[in-house]
Amino acid sequence: MTRLRSKRFLSSAGRGRPRAAAALALTAALALTATACGDSGGSSGGKGDEGSGKGRITFWDSNGGVRTEVWKQIIGDFEKKYPDIEVKYVGIPQTEAQSKFDTAIQAGGLPDVGVVGTAMLAGIAAQGALDPLDRRYAKSSLSGRINPLLIKSVESAAGGDTMYTVPTSVNNGVLYYRTDLFKAAGLDAPTTWPKFFEAADKLTDSSRNRFGYTIRGGAGSIAQALDAMYGQSGITQFWNGDRTTVNDPRNVAALEKYAGLYKKDTPAADLNNDFTKMVAQWDSGQIGMLNHNLGSYQNHVKALGAGRFRGLPDPTLPDGSRVMVSNPVDGLALFKPSKNKAAAWKFIEFAASHESNSKWNESAGQIPANTEAAKDAWVQSSEPTRLAADALFGGRTTIVQLPYYLPDWNTISKSDNEPAFQKVLLGRTSAKDFLDTLAGQLNKAQSEWRSRAK
């Protein structure tokens, strides 16, 4: 019998629904354990079959409408190579993907293949809906060609050491900065944390409505704050045994410094800014630096022009090493009830291959998981993507794996603590009290998860 071992979020429309979803995932984890011990059925719809390797398969794109065009190109290429396999494309809006998968798991109707990011992976895997891919990958043409750090991320996201998706891309964090403003102020590029804080202070002139940085105080603030904390503290593990490191004194000091930027070196409006407002505010041209990801690069080009800014990886520690929290990793999953797994695997293998993976990621502006695709000319010519890839895969970066496998992670990291973080920014709650409370919630969730996974 295989045990789940500790090694990412569901949409929250309030407190009740995430808790109910958490309970469902926890209950389903027991079903997964039973399946590992020999149960052949379950709500996932049975074990499926290898099939003939021909015929029709269904593919669900969980970011439908955004990447539909490039997926249809890849499907067309695949069907030319395998004329005896037809791929039915189904595009699902990202906001509906989790509920769509959950409904199909319980009621039937899962696809053969689907895009499953690390934010959804734990809940889907816990319900016994996915086929492990370790053996297929090891015997395939992909073996050794998918970045091992991303494989580790998807294994960790599922709560163990099993590969339930073949990674296809990662959307890394980027520190965008205004090269023209830095040059005028005589500042070095913000490549280290000391240089970052120096620039944030020196570029601020609130009397002229100019600020060194824009901080994320609204939706999505916790992940960005964690990135800044671990990046400064240099702590490389989220857990020390079964106790989280978020409230380690070094992280407390790091959060105090980061939160101290608010209103001193940032606009007051940052308190409620989600990523769209934050990006739009930076693109207005009065702010020196912005933390976001590769997805907003084209927005900045349109607003500012490519010559007025650069996108760098997160700052390094003084010794040149870099610590970052884990970023979402997209991957392709094979669903257990599929009656044509042989054909479905052929599609996964093709879509994650050098040419297809490069085509998809160039369209999306993200980092290819295929190590050969990551060396292609378009990656090298897109500086933010190239530098982000170098930072991730260059050997001096450590990734702190966030516990996406915890059923309560989304509730804890969003509805429970985004308002609490705003109180830290406003000076109404200390960084220590905030992190101690967060740590208590995480330690409890980890303990509950472990007890149910045994």
C-alpha positions in Angstrom: 0.0 0.0 0.0 1.4 3.4 -1.0 1.2 6.2 1.5 0.9 9.9 0.6 3.8 11.8 1.8 4.3 15.6 2.3 6.8 16.9 0.0 -1.0 24.0 -4.2 -6.1 26.7 -4.8 -9.8 26.5 -5.4 -11.8 29.6 -6.2 -13.3 31.2 -3.1 -16.6 32.9 -3.2 -16.7 33.0 0.6 -15.9 30.9 3.6 -18.4 28.1 3.2 -17.5 26.9 -0.3 -13.7 26.5 0.2 -14.3 24.7 3.5 -16.8 22.3 1.8 -14.3 21.7 -1.0 -11.6 21.1 1.5 -13.7 18.5 3.2 -14.5 16.8 -0.1 -10.8 16.7 -1.0 -9.9 15.3 2.4 -12.6 12.6 2.1 -11.4 11.8 -1.4 -7.9 11.4 -0.1 -9.1 8.4 1.9 -10.5 7.0 -1.3 -7.2 7.4 -3.1 -5.5 5.5 -0.3 -8.0 2.7 -0.7 -7.4 2.7 -4.4 -3.7 2.4 -3.9 -4.4 -0.7 -1.7 -6.4 -2.5 -4.4 -9.8 -0.9 -4.8 -10.5 -0.9 -8.6 -13.3 1.6 -8.7 -14.3 4.8 -7.1 -15.9 8.1 -8.2 -13.2 8.6 -10.8 -14.9 6.0 -13.0 -12.7 2.9 -12.9 -9.3 2.1 -14.2 -10.0 2.6 -17.9 -8.2 0.7 -20.6 -5.1 1.1 -22.9 -7.3 0.8 -25.9 -6.1 0.3 -29.5 -4.0 3.5 -29.7 -6.3 4.7 -32.4 -9.6 6.4 -32.7 -10.9 9.5 -30.8 -9.7 11.1 -27.6 -11.0 14.1 -25.8 -8.7 16.9 -24.6 -9.8 19.5 -22.0 -7.9 22.8 -22.0 -8.4 24.4 -18.6 -7.5 27.8 -19.9 -9.9 27.7 -22.9 -10.3 30.9 -24.9 -6.9 32.2 -23.9 -4.7 29.4 -25.5 -7.3 27.8 -27.8 -5.6 28.9 -31.0 -2.2 27.5 -30.2 -3.7 24.2 -28.9 -5.6 23.8 -32.1 -2.3 24.2 -34.1 -0.7 21.6 -31.9 -3.7 19.2 -32.4 -3.5 19.8 -36.1 0.2 18.9 -36.1 -0.5 15.8 -34.0 -3.3 14.6 -36.3 -1.0 14.9 -39.3 1.5 12.7 -37.6 -1.1 10.3 -36.3 -3.9 10.3 -38.9 -5.6 7.4 -37.1 -6.2 9.5 -33.9 -8.7 12.3 -33.7 -8.5 14.8 -30.9 -11.7 16.5 -29.7 -10.7 19.9 -28.2 -12.8 21.3 -25.3 -11.9 24.7 -24.0 -12.9 25.4 -20.4 -12.6 29.0 -18.9 -10.0 28.9 -16.2 -12.5 30.2 -13.6 -14.7 27.2 -14.2 -12.1 24.5 -14.6 -11.9 23.2 -11.0 -15.7 22.8 -10.7 -15.9 21.2 -14.1 -13.3 18.6 -13.2 -14.8 17.9 -9.8 -18.3 17.4 -11.3 -16.9 15.1 -14.0 -15.1 13.0 -11.4 -18.3 12.5 -9.3 -20.8 12.2 -12.2 -18.6 10.7 -15.0 -17.5 12.3 -18.2 -13.9 13.0 -17.6 -11.7 13.5 -20.7 -8.8 11.3 -21.8 -6.3 14.1 -21.4 -6.4 17.5 -19.7 -4.4 20.6 -18.7 -4.0 20.4 -15.0 -2.0 23.1 -13.2 -0.4 22.6 -9.8 -3.2 24.8 -8.3 -5.7 22.1 -9.1 -3.5 19.0 -9.0 -3.8 17.9 -5.4 -7.6 17.9 -5.3 -8.0 16.0 -8.6 -5.3 13.5 -7.7 -6.7 12.9 -4.2 -10.0 11.8 -5.8 -8.2 9.0 -7.7 -8.9 10.5 -11.1 -5.4 10.5 -12.5 -3.1 7.8 -13.8 0.5 7.9 -12.5 2.9 8.8 -15.4 6.2 7.8 -13.9 6.6 4.6 -15.9 5.3 6.0 -19.2 7.6 9.0 -18.9 10.6 6.8 -18.1 10.1 4.7 -21.2 9.2 7.6 -23.5 11.1 9.9 -25.9 10.5 12.6 -23.2 12.6 10.9 -20.6 15.4 13.2 -19.4 14.0 16.1 -21.5 11.6 17.6 -19.0 13.2 19.9 -16.5 13.6 17.9 -13.2 12.8 21.0 -11.0 9.4 21.2 -12.6 8.9 17.4 -12.2 9.7 17.9 -8.6 7.1 20.7 -8.4 4.3 18.7 -9.8 5.2 15.7 -7.5 5.2 18.0 -4.5 1.9 19.7 -5.6 0.2 16.3 -5.6 1.4 15.7 -2.0 3.9 12.9 -2.6 6.5 11.7 -5.0 4.3 10.5 -7.9 4.3 12.2 -11.3 0.6 12.8 -12.2 1.3 15.4 -14.9 3.9 15.9 -17.5 5.0 19.6 -16.9 4.7 21.9 -20.0 5.4 25.4 -18.7 6.0 27.6 -15.7 5.1 31.3 -15.3 7.9 32.7 -13.3 7.9 35.8 -11.1 9.6 38.9 -12.6 10.9 42.2 -11.1 10.1 44.8 -13.7 12.0 48.1 -13.4 12.1 51.4 -15.3 15.5 51.7 -16.9 15.0 55.3 -17.7 14.2 56.3 -14.1 17.1 54.2 -12.8 19.5 55.8 -15.2 18.3 59.3 -14.3 18.7 58.6 -10.6 22.2 57.0 -11.0 21.0 53.6 -9.7 22.2 50.2 -10.4 19.8 47.5 -11.7 17.9 46.0 -8.7 19.7 42.7 -8.9 20.1 42.2 -5.1 17.7 42.9 -2.2 19.8 45.8 -0.9 19.8 47.4 -4.3 16.0 46.8 -4.5 15.3 48.6 -1.2 17.8 51.4 -2.1 16.0 52.1 -5.4 12.5 51.9 -3.8 13.5 54.7 -1.5 15.6 56.9 -3.8 13.0 56.9 -6.6 10.1 58.0 -4.3 9.0 61.6 -4.4 5.4 61.6 -3.1 5.0 65.3 -3.6 5.3 64.7 -7.3 3.3 61.4 -7.1 6.3 59.3 -8.0 7.1 56.1 -6.1 9.9 53.5 -6.1 7.6 50.5 -6.0 4.0 49.2 -6.2 3.1 46.6 -3.6 0.3 44.1 -4.0 -2.1 44.6 -1.1 -5.3 43.2 -2.6 -6.1 39.8 -4.1 -3.0 37.6 -4.5 -1.0 39.5 -1.9 0.0 36.5 0.2 2.0 34.7 -2.5 3.9 37.8 -3.3 4.6 38.6 0.3 5.9 35.0 0.8 8.2 35.4 -2.2 9.7 38.6 -0.7 10.1 37.0 2.7 11.8 33.8 1.7 13.8 35.7 -1.0 15.3 38.0 1.7 15.7 35.5 4.5 17.3 32.8 2.4 15.3 30.0 4.2 15.0 27.2 1.7 12.3 24.9 3.2 8.6 25.7 3.9 8.5 23.0 6.6 10.9 22.1 9.4 9.4 18.6 10.1 5.7 19.3 10.4 6.2 22.9 11.6 6.1 25.7 9.0 9.0 28.1 8.7 6.8 31.1 7.8 7.2 32.7 11.2 10.9 32.0 11.6 12.4 35.2 13.0 14.3 35.8 9.7 11.0 35.8 7.8 9.4 38.1 10.4 12.3 40.6 9.8 11.9 40.2 6.1 8.2 40.9 6.1 8.6 43.9 8.4 11.0 45.4 5.8 8.8 44.5 2.8 5.6 45.8 4.4 7.4 48.9 5.6 7.5 50.0 1.9 3.8 50.7 1.9 2.9 54.4 1.7 6.6 55.3 2.4 7.8 54.2 -1.1 4.5 53.0 -2.6 1.1 54.6 -3.5 -1.6 54.4 -0.8 -3.9 52.9 -3.4 -1.8 49.7 -3.3 -3.7 48.6 -0.2 -6.5 47.2 -2.4 -4.7 46.5 -5.6 -4.9 43.1 -7.3 -2.6 42.3 -10.2 -4.6 44.1 -12.9 -4.8 47.4 -11.0 -1.1 47.0 -9.9 0.0 46.4 -13.5 -2.1 49.3 -14.9 -0.7 51.6 -12.2 2.9 50.8 -13.0 2.2 51.2 -16.8 1.0 54.7 -16.1 4.7 55.6 -15.9 5.3 57.1 -12.4 6.5 54.0 -10.5 10.0 52.5 -10.5 9.5 48.8 -9.9 6.8 46.1 -10.0 6.7 42.5 -9.1 4.5 40.4 -11.3 5.2 37.6 -13.8 5.9 37.0 -17.5 2.3 37.3 -18.4 2.2 41.1 -18.2 5.3 41.7 -20.3 3.4 42.6 -23.5 1.2 45.0 -21.4 4.4 46.9 -20.4 5.7 46.9 -24.0 2.4 48.5 -25.2 2.3 51.0 -22.4 5.9 52.0 -22.1 7.8 50.8 -25.1 10.4 48.0 -24.9 13.3 50.4 -24.3 12.1 52.0 -21.1 12.0 48.9 -18.8 13.5 45.5 -18.2 12.3 42.4 -16.5 14.7 40.6 -14.1 14.3 37.5 -11.9 13.8 38.1 -8.2 16.7 39.8 -6.4 19.5 37.7 -5.1 21.1 37.5 -1.7 24.5 39.2 -1.3 26.3 35.9 -2.0 24.5 35.7 -5.4 22.2 32.9 -4.5 18.5 33.2 -5.1 15.5 31.8 -3.2 12.0 31.9 -4.6 8.7 30.3 -3.7 7.2 27.9 -6.2 5.3 29.2 -9.2 2.3 27.5 -10.9 3.4 24.7 -13.2 1.0 23.7 -16.0 1.0 20.0 -17.0 -0.8 17.4 -19.1 -2.7 14.7 -17.2 -3.9 11.3 -18.2 -7.3 10.5 -16.7 -7.8 7.1 -15.2 -11.2 6.3 -16.7 -9.9 6.8 -20.3 -10.6 3.9 -22.6 -7.8 4.8 -25.0 -4.8 5.6 -22.8 -2.3 4.5 -25.5 -3.6 7.2 -27.9 -3.9 9.7 -25.0 -0.3 9.2 -24.0 0.8 9.6 -27.6 -0.8 13.1 -27.5 0.8 14.0 -24.2 4.2 12.9 -25.5 3.7 14.9 -28.7 2.4 18.0 -27.0 5.3 18.0 -24.5 8.0 17.4 -27.2 10.5 20.0 -28.3 8.6 21.6 -31.2 5.1 21.6 -29.7 6.3 22.7 -26.3 8.3 25.6 -27.8 5.3 26.6 -30.0 2.9 26.7 -27.0 5.2 28.6 -24.7 6.3 31.1 -27.3 2.6 31.9 -27.8 2.0 32.2 -24.0 5.3 34.0 -23.2 6.1 31.4 -20.6 9.1 29.1 -19.8 9.1 25.8 -21.6 9.4 22.7 -19.4 11.1 20.8 -22.3 14.8 21.5 -21.8 15.4 21.5 -25.6 12.6 24.0 -26.2 14.0 26.2 -23.4 17.2 26.7 -25.6 15.3 27.9 -28.6 16.0 31.3 -30.3 12.8 32.9 -29.2 13.6 32.3 -25.5 17.0 33.8 -25.9 15.6 36.9 -27.7 12.9 37.5 -25.0 15.0 38.9 -22.1 12.6 38.4 -19.3 11.8 34.8 -20.4 15.5 34.0 -20.9 16.6 35.5 -17.6 13.7 33.8 -15.7 14.7 30.4 -17.3 18.4 31.0 -16.4 17.4 31.8 -12.9 15.2 28.7 -12.5 17.5 26.2 -14.2 21.0 27.8 -13.7 21.9 26.0 -10.5 22.0 29.0 -8.0 18.2 29.2 -7.4 16.4 27.3 -4.6 12.6 26.8 -4.9 10.6 26.8 -1.7 7.7 24.5 -2.4 4.4 26.0 -1.2 1.9 23.4 0.2 -0.6 23.4 -2.6 -1.5 19.9 -1.6 -3.2 21.1 1.6 -7.0 21.2 1.1 -7.2 24.4 3.2 -4.3 26.1 1.3 -6.5 28.3 -0.8 -8.6 29.4 2.2 -5.6 30.1 4.3 -3.6 31.9 1.7 -6.6 34.0 0.4 -9.8 34.6 2.3 -8.3 34.0 5.8 -5.2 36.1 5.5 -5.4 38.7 2.7 -7.5 41.1 4.9 -5.0 40.3 7.8 -2.1 41.3 5.6 -3.7 44.6 4.8 -3.7 45.3 8.6 0.0 44.7 8.6 0.4 47.2 5.8 -1.7 49.7 7.8 0.4 49.1 10.9 -2.6 47.7 12.9 -1.0 44.2 13.2 2.6 43.4 13.6 4.4 41.2 11.1 5.2 38.7 13.9 1.5 38.4 15.0 0.4 38.0 11.4 3.0 35.3 10.7 2.4 33.5 14.0 -1.3 33.3 13.2 -0.6 32.1 9.6 1.8 29.5 11.0 -0.8 28.2 13.4 -3.3 27.7 10.6 -0.7 26.0 8.4 0.5 23.7 11.1 -3.0 22.6 11.9 -3.8 22.0 8.2 -0.6 20.0 7.8 -1.4 17.8 10.9 -5.0 17.2 9.6 -3.7 16.3 6.1 -1.1 13.9 7.5 -3.7 12.2 9.8 -6.0 11.6 6.8 -3.3 10.5 4.5 -2.0 7.7 6.7 
